[in-house]
Amino acid sequence: MVEPFRRGNALATTFTGTLSERHGEPVERVPTPERLLDWFHENGLDVHSCTPRQLEHARELREAIHVAATAVATGSEPPASAVETLNRCSANGHASPALTDGGRVWRLATSSVADALSVVTADAISLLSGERDGRLAQCASPTCRAVFLDTSQSRTRRWCDMNTCGNRQKKARMRARTPAGGARRDV
């Protein structure tokens, strides 16, 4: 079964979501170069080919973003190795923003994986540097722990996705309050 891509409100954290349940049974959503191309396409990045080596580079960037964002979300400094990876990927690509009737789109110079990854990296840098409205937060699910951009008014959102992690946690709490016979106890 092909796992659907998770959606989010920031390109960089959506990209890190291509590997979920990092502290449980990991779910890899880009197991092949073709699936990475699918992810690029779904996110408006026009890339036509991808090699296994480019997929490796993409996963390396994904993990660097995750490590750096987790550090920022927990009040720490991003590790130097993650920052080096981000800066390298940023410098390797050539993309430019363009204004259209629908807002901003990214135009890739060569429709290459490196160009697309530089767009993801630019978004990650804007998140990590605090330029975006919102705060980086970590999902409260003990198996997920994904980092997401919390843009809620109170900045107290707990789940990366209410339909997955939040719903699972609510069901678990309800099961814990329900006796074995199935009747719910009032708490």
C-alpha positions in Angstrom: 0.0 0.0 0.0 1.3 3.5 -0.9 1.1 5.7 2.2 -0.5 9.1 1.5 1.5 12.2 2.1 0.7 14.2 5.2 -0.2 17.8 4.6 0.9 20.8 6.7 1.1 24.5 6.7 4.8 24.7 6.1 6.7 23.0 3.2 9.7 22.1 5.3 7.7 20.4 8.1 5.5 18.7 5.4 8.7 17.4 4.0 9.9 16.0 7.3 6.5 14.3 7.5 7.5 12.0 4.7 8.8 9.9 7.6 6.4 9.6 10.4 6.0 7.6 13.6 9.7 8.1 14.2 9.5 6.7 17.7 7.1 3.9 17.0 7.0 1.8 13.8 8.4 4.3 11.2 6.3 5.0 8.1 8.4 5.9 5.1 6.4 7.8 2.5 9.2 8.3 0.0 10.7 4.8 -0.3 11.6 5.2 -4.0 12.7 8.1 -6.3 9.3 8.0 -8.0 7.5 8.7 -4.7 9.8 11.6 -4.0 8.8 13.0 -7.5 5.2 12.5 -6.5 5.8 14.5 -3.3 7.5 17.3 -5.3 4.6 17.4 -7.7 2.0 17.5 -4.9 3.8 20.5 -3.5 4.1 22.5 -6.7 7.8 21.7 -7.5 8.2 20.6 -11.1 10.9 17.9 -11.0 11.1 15.3 -13.8 13.6 12.7 -12.7 15.3 11.5 -9.5 18.0 9.0 -9.0 18.5 6.7 -5.9 21.5 8.9 -4.9 19.3 12.1 -5.1 16.7 10.3 -2.9 19.5 9.7 -0.4 20.4 13.4 -0.5 16.7 14.3 0.0 16.5 12.0 3.0 19.7 13.5 4.5 18.1 17.0 4.2 14.8 15.8 5.6 16.6 14.4 8.7 18.7 17.6 9.1 15.5 19.7 9.0 13.9 17.4 11.5 16.8 17.5 13.9 17.2 21.3 13.6 13.5 21.9 14.0 13.2 19.6 17.0 16.1 21.5 18.6 14.4 24.8 18.0 11.0 23.5 19.2 12.5 22.3 22.5 14.5 25.5 23.1 17.9 24.2 22.0 20.4 25.3 19.3 20.3 23.2 16.1 23.4 20.9 15.8 26.2 22.3 13.6 26.0 19.2 11.3 22.3 19.9 10.6 23.0 23.6 9.9 25.9 22.6 7.5 23.5 20.3 5.6 20.9 23.0 5.3 23.4 25.6 4.1 24.9 23.2 1.6 21.4 22.3 0.1 20.5 26.0 0.0 23.6 26.8 -2.0 23.3 23.8 -4.4 20.0 24.8 -5.9 18.7 27.5 -8.2 15.1 28.5 -7.7 13.3 31.8 -7.6 10.0 32.9 -6.3 7.5 34.3 -8.9 4.3 36.2 -8.2 1.2 34.9 -9.9 -2.5 35.6 -9.6 -2.7 32.8 -7.0 0.2 34.1 -4.9 3.8 33.0 -4.9 5.1 30.0 -6.8 8.6 28.7 -7.1 10.3 28.5 -10.5 13.1 25.9 -10.6 16.0 26.8 -12.9 16.6 23.2 -14.2 13.7 21.2 -12.8 16.3 19.2 -10.8 16.1 17.6 -7.4 18.7 20.0 -6.1 16.6 23.0 -7.2 13.5 21.6 -5.5 15.5 20.8 -2.3 16.8 24.3 -2.2 13.1 25.5 -2.1 12.4 23.2 0.8 15.6 24.4 2.5 14.6 28.1 2.0 11.4 27.3 3.8 13.2 25.5 6.6 15.6 28.4 7.1 12.7 30.8 7.4 11.1 28.6 10.0 14.2 28.0 12.0 15.2 31.6 12.0 11.8 32.7 13.3 10.8 34.7 10.2 7.4 32.9 9.9 4.4 33.7 12.0 3.9 30.8 14.5 6.1 28.7 16.6 7.8 25.4 16.0 6.2 22.7 18.3 6.6 19.0 18.7 3.7 16.6 18.4 2.6 15.3 21.8 2.1 11.8 20.5 4.9 9.6 22.0 5.3 7.6 18.8 5.2 10.6 16.4 7.1 13.6 17.9 6.9 15.4 14.5 7.7 19.0 14.4 5.0 21.4 13.1 4.4 25.1 12.7 1.8 26.1 15.3 -0.1 29.0 14.0 -3.1 28.7 16.4 -4.1 31.9 18.1 -2.9 30.7 21.5 0.1 28.8 20.2 -0.8 25.8 22.3 -1.6 23.2 19.6 -0.5 19.7 20.8 -0.8 17.5 17.7 0.9 17.6 14.3 -2.5 16.5 12.9 -5.7 16.2 14.8 -7.0 13.6 12.3 -4.1 11.2 13.0 -2.1 11.7 16.2 -4.7 13.8 18.1 -7.5 11.3 17.2 -5.4 8.3 18.3 -4.6 9.9 21.6 -8.3 10.8 22.3 -9.3 7.2 21.5 -6.6 5.9 23.8 -7.8 8.1 26.7 -11.4 7.1 26.1 -10.4 3.4 26.1 -8.5 3.9 29.4 -11.7 5.4 31.0 -14.0 2.7 29.7 -14.3 -0.5 31.8 -13.9 -3.9 30.2 -17.7 -4.3 29.9 -17.9 -1.4 27.5 -20.0 1.0 29.6 -18.3 4.4 30.0 -17.5 5.6 33.5 -18.0 9.3 34.3 -14.8 10.8 35.3 
